[in-house]
Amino acid sequence: MNRSIACFKAVVIFTCLLLIFSSCSKRSGDPRVLVFTKTTGYHHESIAAGIAAIEKLGNQQHFQVDTTTNANWFTEDSLQKYAAVVFLSTTGDVLDHYQEAEFERYIQAGGGFMGIHAAADCEYDWGWYGRLVGGYFMSHPGITDSFKNIQPGVLNIIDGQHISTKHLSKQWNRTDEFYSFKKLNKEVKVLITVDEKSYQGGKNGDYHPMAWYHEYDGGRAFYTNLGHTTESFSEAAYLTHILGGIQYAIGDNNKLNYSKATTLRVPDENRFNKIRMVNGQFYEPMEMTILPNLDILVAQRRGEIMLYKQGDSIIKQIGFLNVYYKQRKSFLKKS
């Protein structure tokens, strides 16, 4: 009996400690969300309606909403205020390499991300972002004489238990712009697919994801392709869908832990000094490598291999690659 009481006390103490530690990591007050809407490509007219809708949801569901098109907000000091960042139909190259590193660190520290519609039509040269979103835009259904981008279609609810889909029936008839995707991340958990037989122009086949979520690189990510039209942001079913995505991205509203971030911050350019080591002794240098003794080898387009010895101001040719041999031989045969 005494042993049972001791075990019960240990469980109670352990539970109390868990509650204390979890409360210490939780932010005080309502969660705060940043809605980012910068576009350098196509600008969706629905963005304004999307901002207004998310702000209204925030007022109703007790989370604060800030909005910006300014990528300079992507710094550690700014991002650490937010439980989640929403990319609302962002397009093109919206962050520079400094800001990309800051956003990676934010997610690695435990931040949340939600992408809406054209968030997948964004940052094609930043592979980390593509894996975070879960895929990249490949094509619209297309515009021809017989059909348009925006079409009615049938959506299949694959997971009806998630907070973003539990209000939906197994099939959701909806008019929207259904993207086809490339580089789909196989690690995501798909919530909704679209039946390509119900509209024209789909290119992902029998299994065509439309919305999904996953844990990624220390944080949480949710994406929905739905939301091209302005009307979307006044539809009750759609608003409940994106609210669930935002709530998933917010998570437990815990404080960020930047000690878990693995991406290094990009040093400011003013931390470096440019020193000219050699003057005017190169002809179209193509590649270089630094040797263990800090000497430098340079390969030039014409085939010369040049050596720069550390501390010297002269570069010398030490070898030659006959890179034009085949071309010359072919030319001589023809002539």
N, C-alpha and C positions, 0 to 999 in steps of 0.2 A: 504493500500500500504506500509506504513511504517513498519507494522507488517511483511509483506512478506519479505521486505528487511532485517529486523532484523533476521528472521529465516534463510534466505540465508546466511547471514554473520556468524551465529552460525554454520551452516553446514560446511562452508569453514574453519572456525577456528578449528572445531572438526577434519576435514579431515587432516588438516595440522599437528595437534597434533599427530594423528595416524601415519602419515608418519615420523614425527620426532622420535617418540618412536620406531617404527619398524626399522628405520635406526640405532638407537642406539644399538639395540639388534643384528643387523646383523654383521657378521664378515667382516673384510676388506679383499680384495684380493680374489683369487680363492678358492673354497672349497678344503679341504684336506681329502683324504680317506686313511685308513689303510687296506691293504690286508693281512690277517693272514692265514698262510698255514701250521701250525703245525699239524703233524700226529703222533699218537701213535699206530694206527692200520694200515689198508691198506693205501698205498700211491698211489694216482692216478697219472699216467704218464701225464695226461692232465694239472696238476697244473702249470707246467712251461709255457705251451702255454697260460693258463689262465692269469698268471701274465703279460706276454708280451702283451696280448690282452687288458687287463684293463689299462695298462700303455699307450698303443697307444690311447685308447679311451679318457684317461685323457688329452693327448696332443691335441687331436682333439676337445674335448668338454670343455676344460679349467677347469679341476680339477686336483689337484696334487695327486700323488699316492706314498705312501710309502709301502714297503712290508717287512714282517718279519715272521720268525718261532719262534721267541723268546717271550715266554709268559711274560717275565719280563717287556715288554712294557705296560702291563695292570696295570697302575697306574694312579691316577687322573692327575698328572702333564703331563703325556704323552697323555692320551686319550682325554683330553680337547682340544687338537689341532685339532681333527678330527671331521668333520661333519658326517662321517659315517665310520663304520668298516665292512669289508667284510670277512666272513669266507669262504674261497675257498677250498672246499673238505677237510676240517678238519675232522679227525677221532679220536675216543677214548677219553681219559681223557686228555685234553690239558691245563686246567687251574687249579691251586690249589685254596684252599678256600680263600686266600687273593685276588687273581686275580679275582675270581668269584664275590666277593663283590665289587671290583672296577668296574667291567663291569656292574653290576646291577646299581650302582650309576651313571655311565655314561649314561645309557639308561634313567634312572629316571630324569636326568638333561636335557633331551631333545635330546640325541644322536640318531643316526640312525644305523640300522643293516641290512646287506644283507647276506643271506646264499645261497651258490651255491652247488648243488648236495649233496655231502657227509657231508655237514654241518649238516644234519639231522642224521648222523651216528656218533654222538658226544655227550659226556657229559650226559650219560643216568641216572646218579645219581643226576643230578642237574635239578630239576623239573622246576625251573624258566626259564632255558634255553630252555627246551623243549616247554614251552608255548610261549616263544619269537619266536622261529623258526616256531612253528605251528604244529609240529608233529615230531615223531622219525621214523627212518628207521625200518621197520619190516622184509622185505625180498626182495631179488632180484627176478626177474621173475624165476630164477633158471637155472641150467645147467643140461640138460639131453641129451640123444641121439637125441631127436627130436627138441630141441630148445636151444638157448644160451641166456645169459644175455642181450646182445646188440641185439636189434631187431627193425625192422621198425614197426611203429605204427601210429595211427591217433589221433591227439590231437584236442580237441574241445575248441575253444576260447569262454569262458563264458562271459567275460567282454572285449569288444573290444574298450572301451573308455579310458582305463588306458594307461599311457605313455609307458608302457612296452609291450602292446599288440595292440595298435591302428594301427600298420603297418601290422598286420597279417590278413589273410582271416579267415573265420569262422572255417575252418578245416586246420590243419597244418600237413602234412605228414612228418614224421621225424624218423630217426634212432637214438636211444639212449638207456640208461639203465633206465627203468621205475621202480622206487622203489614202493613197497607197504608200507603203513605207519600205525603206531599205535599211540595211544594217540593224535589223531588229535584235534587241538584246534578249537572248533565250532565258536569262535569269529572272525576267519580270514575271509577275503573277497577273495573268490576263483576267479582266473583269467582264469586258464586253467585246463581242465581235460583230461584224456586219456581214449580212448574207449578200454576196456579190451577184446572186441571181435576182435580187430585188431592185437593183439599179444597174446602170450601164457604166462601164469604164474602169472597174476595179482590177488591180493587177497583183493582188496577194493570194488569190486562189481561195480554196475552201476554208482556210483558217486565216481570217483577216482581222487582226486585233484593232480595237478602237479606243479602249481605255485599259489601263493597267497600273500596278504599283509594285514597288520593291524596296528593300533596304539596300543601300548602295554606299560603299566607301565610308561607312560610319554614320550616315544619315538616312533620311527617308525621302522617297521620290514617288510622285503620283503624276500621271499624264492622262488627259482626255483629248481626243481629237475633236470632240464635239464643241461647237460654239462659234462657227463662222458667221452666223447671221445675227443681226441686232435683235431679232425677235427671240433668239435663244435666251437672252438675259431677262425676259419677262415670263418665261415658261416655268411653272412650279416644279415639274419633274426634273428639268435640267438644273434649276437652281439648287434643289436638294442634292443632286448629283455632284455639282462642284463644291457645295458646302462640305459634303463628306470627304472630298479630296483635300480640301483645305484643312479639315480637322485631322485627317490622317497625317498630313505634312506637319502640322503643329505638334502632334504626338502628345507627350505629357507636359509640354511647355517647360522642359528642363533647361537649366543654364547650360551654355556651351562649355565644352572642355577642350580648349585649344592645345592642351598637352598631348592630345590624340592626333593632332593634325600632322600629316607626313609631308605634304607639299611645302617646299620652302618658299618664303616670300621673295619676290624678285627685287634685287638690290637697285636702289636709285642710280641713275646714270652718273650723277655728280660724285659718286663714290669712287669713280675710276678716272685715271689719268691716261691720256693717249701719248705714247712715246714713239717717235719715228726711229726705227732701228736701222733701216736701210733706205737709201735714196735712189730712186730711178733705175733699179737694176733688175726689174721683172718685166716679162712679156706675157701677158694674159695668164697669170697664175690660176690654177684650177683647184688644187688640193694641197693641204699641208698636214704635217704631223709633227708633234713635239716629242723628241727622243728623251730617254731617261736622264741624260746629262744636260737637258734643256737646250741642246742644239735643235735646229728646225730644218726639216726637209720640205721642199716645195716642188710640186710637179706642175709644169707649164703646159699649155695647150699644144705647143709644137713638139713636146716630148722631152724637153730638158728637165733633168733632176738637179735642183739647186740646193746647196747646203749653206745655212747660216749658222756660224759658230757663236755660241753665247759670248757676249761682250765685245764682239767684233762689229765693224761697220761695213764689212764687205761680204757679199754673197758669191759663192763659187759654184760652177757647174761641176758635178761629180759623176754624172751619168747621162744616158740618153735612151729614150724609148722610141723605137722607129714606128710611131703610131700611124704613119701614113703609108707604110709599106704596101699593104694590099690595094689601097686606092691607087697608088702610083703604078703598080704592076698592071692593074686592070685598065688604067688609062693608056699605058704604053701599048697594050695589046689592041685596043680599039683604034689607036692612031696608026 
